[in-house]
Amino acid sequence: MKIRDLKKDVNSVFEFVIQECYTCLYYSPVVNYEYVYSILSEAVEKREEILTLINDNKKLSKIDKSKYFSNLTHNLFESSSEMVDRLCQQN
């Protein structure tokens, strides 16, 4: 996987999480605003954290890079899935 594609995936996944937060804020009749905003804030922070980790791979060998990016991808999908699950449980 190319680094450029991974960055696009990170942006699109967290864009989805952010959209879900705003959708919940606008269309849900009973909303705990602080809780949704905390998930929104966490999504933005996690996105920045993962993008920073993607950019910090200069010192790794090719084999290590493969494992490194595999772990980052797993972390990306686990954290975004967990955020959406928490958002759904709130409703």
Kinemage of the C-alpha trace (Angstrom):
@kinemage 1
@onewidth
@group {chain A} dominant
@subgroup {mainchain}
@vectorlist {calphas} color= white
{ca met a 1} P 0.000 0.000 0.000
{ca lys a 2} L 1.286 3.430 -0.851
{ca ile a 3} L 1.646 6.036 1.860
{ca arg a 4} L -0.488 8.442 -0.165
{ca asp a 5} L -3.332 5.901 -0.282
{ca leu a 6} L -3.052 5.235 3.429
{ca lys a 7} L -3.311 8.955 4.175
{ca lys a 8} L -6.398 9.192 1.972
{ca asp a 9} L -7.918 6.254 3.847
{ca val a 10} L -7.210 7.897 7.198
{ca asn a 11} L -8.826 11.125 6.066
{ca ser a 12} L -11.891 9.428 4.610
{ca val a 13} L -12.462 7.149 7.616
{ca phe a 14} L -12.254 9.971 10.116
{ca glu a 15} L -14.309 12.230 7.856
{ca phe a 16} L -17.035 9.586 8.118
{ca val a 17} L -16.771 9.553 11.932
{ca ile a 18} L -16.969 13.346 12.042
{ca gln a 19} L -20.001 13.346 9.726
{ca glu a 20} L -21.717 10.802 11.961
{ca cys a 21} L -21.105 13.047 14.987
{ca tyr a 22} L -22.631 16.053 13.259
{ca thr a 23} L -25.539 13.969 11.993
{ca cys a 24} L -26.205 12.823 15.540
{ca leu a 25} L -26.065 16.413 16.792
{ca tyr a 26} L -28.482 17.711 14.168
{ca tyr a 27} L -31.011 14.912 13.830
{ca ser a 28} L -31.129 13.048 17.118
{ca pro a 29} L -33.954 14.254 19.382
{ca val a 30} L -32.149 13.525 22.667
{ca val a 31} L -28.443 14.183 22.548
{ca asn a 32} L -25.758 14.456 25.178
{ca tyr a 33} L -23.869 17.249 23.432
{ca glu a 34} L -20.762 17.014 25.585
{ca tyr a 35} L -20.450 13.296 24.891
{ca val a 36} L -20.788 13.730 21.121
{ca tyr a 37} L -18.336 16.636 21.135
{ca ser a 38} L -15.845 14.511 23.090
{ca ile a 39} L -16.081 11.798 20.415
{ca leu a 40} L -15.706 14.467 17.720
{ca ser a 41} L -12.645 15.889 19.442
{ca glu a 42} L -11.170 12.420 19.880
{ca ala a 43} L -11.671 11.687 16.173
{ca val a 44} L -9.799 14.829 15.159
{ca glu a 45} L -6.959 14.091 17.586
{ca lys a 46} L -6.695 10.443 16.520
{ca arg a 47} L -6.622 11.466 12.854
{ca glu a 48} L -3.728 13.844 13.515
{ca glu a 49} L -1.942 11.220 15.601
{ca ile a 50} L -2.167 8.555 12.907
{ca leu a 51} L -1.096 10.967 10.151
{ca thr a 52} L 1.905 11.951 12.263
{ca leu a 53} L 2.793 8.285 12.770
{ca ile a 54} L 2.542 7.693 9.020
{ca asn a 55} L 5.002 10.503 8.389
{ca asp a 56} L 7.452 9.216 11.049
{ca asn a 57} L 8.587 6.079 9.218
{ca lys a 58} L 11.926 7.211 7.788
{ca lys a 59} L 14.134 5.076 10.069
{ca leu a 60} L 12.449 1.730 9.422
{ca ser a 61} L 13.562 -1.046 7.091
{ca lys a 62} L 11.203 -2.340 4.391
{ca ile a 63} L 10.073 -5.321 6.465
{ca asp a 64} L 9.561 -3.165 9.526
{ca lys a 65} L 7.617 -0.632 7.460
{ca ser a 66} L 5.230 -3.327 6.309
{ca lys a 67} L 4.476 -4.378 9.891
{ca tyr a 68} L 4.367 -0.749 11.014
{ca phe a 69} L 1.786 0.236 8.406
{ca ser a 70} L -0.204 -2.919 9.003
{ca asn a 71} L -0.444 -2.017 12.691
{ca leu a 72} L -1.394 1.561 11.832
{ca thr a 73} L -4.142 0.356 9.513
{ca his a 74} L -5.465 -1.976 12.190
{ca asn a 75} L -5.348 0.869 14.722
{ca leu a 76} L -7.179 3.156 12.289
{ca phe a 77} L -10.108 0.811 11.777
{ca glu a 78} L -10.309 -0.297 15.411
{ca ser a 79} L -10.369 3.253 16.782
{ca ser a 80} L -12.853 4.564 14.208
{ca ser a 81} L -15.132 1.566 14.711
{ca glu a 82} L -15.011 2.036 18.465
{ca met a 83} L -15.924 5.729 18.126
{ca val a 84} L -18.914 4.991 15.895
{ca asp a 85} L -20.062 2.240 18.266
{ca arg a 86} L -19.917 4.623 21.219
{ca leu a 87} L -21.851 7.193 19.223
{ca cys a 88} L -24.548 4.643 18.358
{ca gln a 89} L -24.832 3.495 21.969
{ca gln a 90} L -25.426 7.075 23.044
{ca asn a 91} L -28.675 7.227 21.039
